[in-house]
Amino acid sequence: MTDEPHSPGVAGHIAQVFIRSKLTPLIIFVSLALGIFATYTTPREDDPSVTVTVADVFVAFPGRGPVDVDERVARPVGAWILEIPTVKHVVSVATDDGAMLTVQFRQGIERELALTQLYERLHANRDLLPAGIPAPLVTPRSVDDVPVMAVILWHDADDVAMLRRLAAELRAELERLPGVSRVDLTGGARRQIAVELDASRLAEQGLAADRVVQAVRAANVRLPAGNLAGPSGSFRVEAGALLSSAQDVEGLVVGATLAGPVYLRDVATIRDGVADPRSYVSHLQRGDGWSSHAAVTLALHKISGSDGADITERARELLERLGPELVPRDVHWSVTRDSGRTATHRVITLIEHMALATLIVVLLIALALGRREAVIVAIVIPVTLAIVPFVYKMTGFTLNRMTLSAMIFAIGILVDDAIVIIENVHRHYHEPGRQEDSLRLVLESVKEVGNPTILATFTVIAALMPTAFVSGMIGQFLRALPVGASVAMLYSLFIALAVTPYLCYRLLRRPGREVESHEPARPSPVPSPRRDWYRRCLAWLMARRWRAAGAEVAAVMLLLGAVALVVFRVAIVQMMPLGDVDEISVMIDFPPSSTLEETHGRVADVARALREIPEITSCQTYVGTAGPLTFQGVARHYMLRRQAFQAELQIQLTPEAQRSKTSHQLASDVRRVVTEPLARDHAWFTIAELPPGPPVQAGLVAEVYAPDERSRVELAGRVKGLFETTPDIVDVDWSARRGPPVLRYEVDQQRAAAWGVIPAQVATTVRTLIEGDDTVWAHFPREREPVSVSLRLRRSQRVNEADLRSLYFTSVTGRSVPASDVGSVHWLEGSYPRLRKDLQPFVSVTAEVTGPGPIYSAIDLSERLIEDSPPGSSPVRILWTDAAPDADQKSLRWGGEWTVSFELYRDLGIAFVMVLFLIYVMLVGWYHSFLIPWVVMLPIPMAFIGVVPGHLALGMPVSAMAAIGVIALAGLMVRNSILLVDFANKRVASGMEVRDAVLLAGETRLRPIVLTALTVVLGDGVLFFDPLLQGLGLTMAAGALFSTALTLVIVPIAYYQLMSVVQWRQSKVAA
């Protein structure tokens, strides 16, 4: 495409409007003001907020067992939910006493709409559930379930009751802070009026436990009874009584005999104290001798959309202010998690990196063009970047590592527009013999490169924008990068055409007209040795066809070699680079028969062993309860870990800047330390590292499908065995692991009827005596937490099966009947949960991978599974996508990180194809040719020549961040090609020989191309200092370096060959 001789074009028109306008400086100041305003008012986070429309549905079906629950509840309820068109997947887990169904909705479905549809569907089918089943309970899950701050309190003397009361007071104060939604307490012991029932005394009085519960409930009722109105006025009437002391409870009449009333104190011991422990929380830290102390954790949650950094800072100030007033000297507190402070640190660090990148680019321009040109760039970069945080604020993004990284990423590419124009003005200023005034010269310079710059900018935007449509959580995680960079590029084009000519006109000086300047005039750049050397090399290559062909073949061989590094696993591909965080968790399952006290003692020994790792500063143990959730924990349902044999270690590390090892390396050290003691205890464990991207169920997940349960378990056992024998696979677990053994008291219906005992009464009595009943709350209005009246069999009478046999039940005639007369006790093997995904039953096998990555492990294990199939057995079908398995065939579907990786690279691949198509269409429209765009796009694949070997040389995996960088480089490299081809095309159109036009284009455009490439290399290279974004920084630097070098060789040669053929054919046709 050529411009009309006297037409300034779009670029020239914009420059003419703003080059002497009073609006131009106003644009500069308004842009900066908007950026500063948005930076200070936009909420800050460590990582981007991810909207996950997921809900758990709980349906109770007590005592039926996993098989019956799966068939009667999980399957039909799952079928109802799958009828909702917005539902993507339903995974059900059927246990002994009920089912949990995890409902995942499709991307883009509003949370309120999704939950409304779920509630409506469950309510509409409520009558189809078996009689007696309570209504399903729906619990939405989101990133807001993760607390932004966790505070641990511990006491030198381990007074758990005092700790709990103190923590409750602090919770009340913290919940008053603006932006705080709730504060959860974990650990300590609540005040409780404990009613320890005596089984023998109950039998002597002829009482059943359920009658005692009814009596206590009936004595704790106060109800509004209407109003009385009369001559003295109107009064509100209340009637009843509330229990407000242990003495009130002791004096309750729970029955009557011939000897008189039976008081509760006659059949139980009542005390006002603390509840029996059902969980333990402990704290160990290095400054305290690594001794274990009982502790209480406060987990602070923020309201969605509020500024986490501001909330946690206010919470710290409140705790420091209240500490001397409320906290005794022998009670200590420490912040074990502060996402707000982490976010602030990340933001400050990235802003420093942004300033460093800007400084590097400015210094580069100063060295290449001069100080005045560098001043222009120093103004243009912040003016352009300032609009990005404002756009983020208006569109709901927060300031986090991805949004700020997008701004750093943009520095290397957005300044290119201005550099091209500044360099062209600089070149025209220093050309000998130019007599035009400065205004006309600037406008002429903008006109010459302005329209190609517009095209080049839109090719970069076309390359970036498709990546904003990556689906899933990973798409939300990365979306700020293409959105921010695209906005910056678009605004940088306006700044380059409006503000840059304005600044050039006022700040640059022509060498021959510098009257008052003491700076010596710069020599003309025309006789530059570097340009002469490049021109001679290019002319030498074009002089012989075999030389040009040799250069092209060499480029192709380098490209194939780079691709071969990935194919042959010399260079490793991963979803996301390994992060470096300050927190690690260890999830431990001891043998299911372990008691709470046994688990507590064993996990304390494991925690003490961690002392040998110097980078660990503190550690908390959670037994029988879950610790403060992480995003990984939300995805893996760690909040449901409340069994006596389950424990969790939450480990805090020294800050990232103060240690030489990464958190991933320290996780390996933790695994080494805990493996031996946990192996002695026959425990299962997994190291849960905070993921750098979206969480997954596990690094490696195998979903095993087969026609029947026996075949599923058998095949899953084979897969589990393969996992355990693979060196790089650790923390192996499977869903067929059995739970605690069951001691069942089975009621004989005939004998119970003969004695006049109702089976339902037996079940409720045993449950009250063993599990306890805490449904009655005493009246203590000054207590921060409710004080329950707990009815339970005393601890010494609920130890073994003999205690079950010694129970007594009350018949309908009031007679005490021994448990041995109406039933018997049986030992049963523990069951394992039954799983379904989209109604298809399966068994899952999970593990973590310490080697190259789950992708390679899945490929290798699939081959081994097929090779190791027993003779005569049916082959196992390997599923790599969400395709439904065949119900009559054995299948294995890979999940976990593989699923996220597959979806990510699939979407990025589609985005890359879209990028190539969009760029090609734009170039065809610009050049009115189907062939020239292929020449312009030649450098795109050449980026791989630098990217893959660069990652390999530094020992880094090629991650999704690298893939995004390659897509962005497609637009950047096309920009450089456009500068060359557009210049040569215009000269050929004006009658110049093709060879001379190519050589002149290369000589003229060498400096702007090299400068723009160096700004990408040096500006985006700063991203290498962030562990999450290293791949992006390395890709932009290495890819731009190698692709630019090849652009300066391959594009001129290819254009010369193409135009020579075109001219030859035209001459032949004309002849």
BAMARPA-244455 format. One record per residue (C-alpha): x, z negated, y. Coordinates in steps of 0.05 Angstrom, whole numbers, plus 5000, padded with zeros to 4 digits. Each point is the difference from the previous one (the first is absolute). Layout:
! BAMARPA-244455
XZY ...
//
This chain:
! BAMARPA-244455
500050005000 502650175069 497949755068 497850455057 505750135048 497149645059 495449504964 502549295000 496049854937 496649344984 506549615006 501750315067 493149865027 500449264981 507049955031 497650335064 494349515007 504149374991 507050175025 498549805072 493649614989 499049285022 496449884934 506350074959 503249335020 493249694992 499750264928 506749664987 497849335027 493150014967 502950184932 505049425004 494649525023 495350184944 505649924949 502049315026 492849785002 498750234928 506549694974 498249315026 492650014981 499950344932 499949524940 506549954961 500750014925 505750064950 496950574961 494150455016 493049744986 497150334939 492550044992 498349924926 492650044981 500349594936 495349464974 499849554939 493449884965 499549374958 494549934948 499649354960 497950014927 502749334973 502249904929 498550704974 507250234988 503550635027 496850494951 492849795016 501549955075 503150694999 494150324965 494349625033 502749925071 506450385018 497950684973 492950035029 502049715067 505850485004 495350584985 495449795057 505849965049 502850684979 493450315019 501849875073 503050665024 505149665045 503249614943 506650274973 501749524944 497149384966 504549564958 496649454961 503149394966 495649634950 502049294982 497049434961 495249785055 498750615043 502450665028 503750215062 499250725024 504850275053 496750555040 504450505037 496450455049 502350685022 504550075060 496650045067 493849614980 498249475051 500549304973 493049805023 496850624970 503749914934 498049264993 492850155019 499650534946 503149524950 495249435017 494050474996 501950284933 501249324969 493549725028 496050594976 502349904928 500149245000 494149964952 503750414947 505149444989 498949524942 495349425017 503449395029 505950365031 501149815073 500150545053 506650385005 504849745052 503450525044 506649825032 503150535047 507650064999 504250225058 506849925033 496949435041 500249584936 507549945012 501749415046 504350165060 503249314998 501349474946 502249295017 502349504947 499349245009 503749524954 500949254997 506249614981 495849524957 495450544972 493649705027 495450584983 493749685029 503249875067 502950715001 493250304987 496649605055 505550175049 499650744982 492549985010 501049735071 505050555015 495350524971 494549785048 504850095059 502650674976 493150294989 498549895074 505350515020 497250675024 500750544949 500349534940 494650134948 501549444951 505549544973 500449894925 502849354970 503549994933 502849394966 499549255012 494249574976 493249945033 496449355008 494849924946 495349484972 501950054927 494849804948 503849944935 494649994946 501249614936 497350374940 499149384957 496449625055 495450595013 498350004926 498749265000 495050085057 496950624969 501850445059 502250725003 504750255053 494950495028 495249435015 505549655038 501350625041 492650075015 499749285023 506050085046 497250645030 493149685010 503249425037 503550455050 494250355034 497649965071 494950515024 496250155064 492949764991 496450315059 497949675065 495749415021 496250065065 496149445033 499149605064 507449814999 502350724995 502450494947 505249824949 503950394949 499549674931 505549984948 499449694931 504949834945 506949704993 507250244997 505949704962 505249765049 504549544960 502449844930 495649395001 493950445011 502050404939 501349384957 493149735014 496250624978 494949894945 501150554949 495549744944 496149424972 499949614935 496049424974 505449555030 498950285069 502650565046 506550354983 504650085060 505350535006 505449464999 497549804931 502050674970 505750235045 505849775042 499150195073 505850055049 500850285070 506750364995 502750694988 497850534951 503650114935 505250555009 497650704982 506050335032 506949835026 503750255061 507449825011 505350185050 507650044992 504950185054 507550045007 500749515057 496449464960 504550004939 495550494964 495649424977 492750134984 494649685044 492550044996 497450465054 494050315034 499850715026 496050245060 498750754999 497750285066 495750635001 498750425062 493850375022 500650744986 502950385059 503049405035 507449935018 503449654942 506449895039 496349645056 495949584951 506049754961 503849855063 494249585026 499549654932 507449825002 499249715070 493949604978 503649714940 506149825041 495549665051 495849634949 505749824955 502249365037 492849785008 497250124930 505750084952 503749374976 507549994997 500350034924 495650635000 503450675013 497450695012 503050694997 497550715011 500950394936 496850645025 499250275070 497850725001 499249985075 507249795013 502450514949 495950535036 502949805067 507050034972 498650694970 497150255066 505949745041 505050304950 496550675001 499650005076 507549875001 500950584953 495750435045 504349825060 506250154960 497450684979 498250165072 506949795024 503450434946 496050615020 501349895074 507549934987 499950634959 496850395056 504949705050 505950244959 497150684986 496750185067 501749485052 497849355032 494250275039 497150344939 500749354962 496149645055 494350494991 499949874925 500349245013 493650075042 496450494954 500749594936 496649355023 494850395039 498250394937 500349404953 495949565046 493650384983 500749864925 498549245000 494250145047 497150504951 501149504943 496249475039 494250475014 499550224927 500549314968 507150004975 504349385007 507349945019 503749974934 506150284966 496550674986 497250115070 506549825033 504050414950 495650595018 502549925072 507349974978 498850594954 496950375059 506149895045 504250494960 494750555004 496149895064 506150065044 501450694971 495050345047 503249705061 507150144974 498450744990 497450065071 505649575031 505350404963 497050665022 499749775073 507149744993 502350674971 496650405055 502949545054 507150134973 499350754990 504550365049 496750465050 493149695001 497450025072 492949754990 498049355033 499549384956 492450014997 499650714974 505849884953 496649394968 493550384992 503650594970 503549544951 493449684979 496750684993 505650254955 499649434949 493249695016 495550414956 504549974939 500449255013 492549964998 499950374934 505549574972 496549365020 493650204967 503750184936 502849294999 493149715011 497250464946 505449734954 498549275015 492449975003 498350184928 503749384976 495049585038 494850194947 503649684941 494849624961 499749294975 503349365025 506850355005 496850515047 497449445046 506849674996 503750625023 494750315047 502949715064 506350414990 497050715005 494749795050 504949675048 505250544993 494950555010 497249675063 507049915026 501750724987 493950265035 501149565060 507550174999 498150745008 495949845062 505749575028 505150544984 495950535038 497649565057 504949435012 506650304975 500050605049 498249515056 505949564983 504750604990 498150285068 501549335034 505849734960 504250584976 505150325046 502750714997 507650004999 500850475059 495049625044 502249284992 501949855072 500049255001 501649874928 507049734984 499150204927 504150634984 496050614980 499350124926 503350644975 495650544973 498349894928 500250744983 507250034975 499149404954 504850034941 494849714954 495050555017 505350534993 501949734931 492749994977 498950715027 506250254963 497849674935 493150285005 502650705016 504849954941 494349844952 495650565026 505650504997 499450094925 493749974958 503549624943 502249465049 492949885024 497450024930 505349514978 498049515054 492750064979 501749914926 504349395016 494149695038 495350134941 505049704951 500749385042 492449945002 499450084925 505649494990 496349495044 493550104962 503849944934 502449315020 492749774999 498150384937 505849714960 498949305028 506649975036 496049855063 494449504988 492950085028 495949385017 493449865035 502849555054 506949715013 501149284980 498449525056 503849385022 495449415011 500849255005 495149794945 499750094924 494949744950 500649844926 493550004961 500649594935 495349924941 502149464951 496949964930 492449955009 499849324966 504449695054 497049435039 500249965075 505349454999 504350394950 499750625044 501749605062 506149694967 502650664972 499150405063 503549445040 506150084955 499950755012 499649895076 505949524998 504150534964 499250465060 504649565040 506050394975 497850605042 502749845070 495550505036 493849614980 498249505054 493649694971 495050074944 492949784986 496849924932 492550094989 497249774933 492750104982 498750325068 502150625039 504949985058 499050355067 498350724984 504350615013 497350715004 502950104931 496149394977 493450285027 500950644958 502049604938 494649465008 505149435003 494749585036 496549924933 506049664966 497149304991 501249844927 504149394979 505350434967 501050455061 505249875054 503050355060 506649945036 500250225072 507250085023 502550055071 506650355015 504849955057 498450505056 502050724985 505550005053 503449394970 501050234929 503950564967 495250114942 493350345006 493749664976 499850494941 506949794978 498149275008 493850134958 504750224944 503949355010 493549604995 498250374936 506849844971 499349265016 492849894975 500350434938 503549504955 495949385015 493450394997 502050334935 501149314969 492949825021 497350674973 497350165069 498050675030 502250145071 500650545051 504050055065 495150215054 503950325058 496350185064 499350754997 502650455057 493450384996 493249904969 499549514942 498850204928 497949634937 507250064975 505850485006 498450304932 493049994972 497750314934 492550054989 498950084925 493650334975 497650104929 493550084961 499749264979 502949335021 504649944941 503150675014 500849835073 503549354986 504550334948 502050565047 500949525057 504549584956 504450614987 500350145075 501849285013 505550044948 502850625034 499949645066 503749404972 505450424969 501450415063 505949695039 497450135070 492949744987 498849255011 494349515008 495950334945 492849754991 493550264971 492649855006 499349844925 503749345010 495549454974 497749415041 499749264983 497349804931 492749795001 497249354973 492650154991 494649484987 494850394962 492949725001 496250054934 493150225023 496449714939 503449325003 499249965076 492550134993 499449474947 503349495046 496150225061 506250245037 499550615044 506150484994 500050155075 500549265014 505949954952 503750565037 498849715069 501949304976 506650234970 501650415061 498649415047 504249534958 506050464991 500050465061 496749515047 494550085052 501950015074 493550275029 498049355035 503149885068 500149305029 498449895074 506649915038 498950375066 506949815027 503850314942 502950695013 498650224929 493949854957 500549384955 497050164932 497149524949 503450234937 496949834933 504650104941 502249684936 505949545010 506850334987 501649604937 493550244967 501150755010 506450144962 498550314932 494550234953 498749284977 497549855070 494950574993 497549724934 499249305030 495150235053 492749804999 493950395023 493149755019 494150264960 493250145029 497849314976 505749665037 504149864938 507650085000 502350524950 507450074980 503050695012 502150044928 492749984978 497750625039 506250445000 507150134979 506750165033 503750654985 506750275022 499950725022 505750475019 500450165074 497050665021 502750545045 496250375055 496650674987 501550525053 496350635021 501750525052 494150435021 496449754937 505750214954 503049414961 507549935002 505849524991 505249975055 507549904993 503949835064 507249925019 504950055057 505750505003 507049835023 503050694986 499050675034 492649915007 493249994965 499450765004 506050114954 498149424954 493050304990 502950684983 505149734951 495149514967 494950564991 505150414961 501949404957 492849814986 498650704974 506450024960 498949314969 492850144978 498849774927 499550574949 493050264992 497449665064 496450395054 504350195060 499549585063 497550385061 503949835063 495949995064 503550055067 493850045045 493149695004 497350484948 495149654954 502949854931 496750284938 496149444966 501950264930 507450075014 505849525012 502350065072 504849675047 499150055075 505849815046 498249585060 503249515048 505250305046 499550664963 492850105024 501849865072 506250444995 496150574969 494649975053 505149955055 504450584979 493950414983 497249905070 506950125031 500750634959 493350255025 501949815070 506650384994 496350634977 495349925058 505949925047 503250644975 493450375006 498649755071 507050165023 499750704970 493350145032 502549775068 506350424994 496150624978 495549925061 506049915045 504550574975 494550484977 503950094936 499349794928 507550034986 503449665059 496649334985 503549994932 506650055036 498049445047 497949554942 506350104959 503249345021 494249584973 502349964928 507249945023 498649285022 500349804927 507350184998 501649425045 494449524980 501049934926 507749964998 499649535060 495749514962 504350074939 506449875039 497349355028 496849774935 492950035027 493850274964 496250585030 493649665022 493550195033 503249865067 505150554983 494350474982 496749885067 506750135033 500650674964 493150215023 501849815072 506550384994 496050624983 497350015070 506649815032 504150534965 494950545016 500949795073 507450184997 498450664966 494950165054 505349905054 504650504965 494950514978 495850005063 506250125043 502550564955 493050304993 499350075075 506850335007 498450494944 493450165033 503650145065 504450524965 506249604979 503250154933 498049514946 507149784985 501549875074 493349645009 501449554941 507049835023 497549875071 494349564974 504849604957 504949915057 494749825051 495849534957 505749664964 500549425048 492549825004 499350064925 506049554987 497749515053 493049954971 502849914930 504749455024 494349645034 496349994934 506249784961 502049455049 493149805025 496349974934 506349754964 498649325031 494249934951 505349924946 500749275021 492949834976 499749924923 493150304996 501750605044 507150144977 497650614961 496650305061 506149885044 504850294949 495550604986 499350175074 507549935011 502750344938 494550524997 500650205073 507650044995 500350464940 493850405016 502450135072 506850234975 496750484952 495050225053 505650235045 502650444943 494250214956 494750135053 504250485043 502350374937 493050054972 497250235067 505550525007 498650264930 492550025009 500250345068 505250504976 495450204943 494050035047 503750445050 502650444944 493050104973 497350135070 505450535013 498550314933 492650045015 501450285068 504550534970 
//
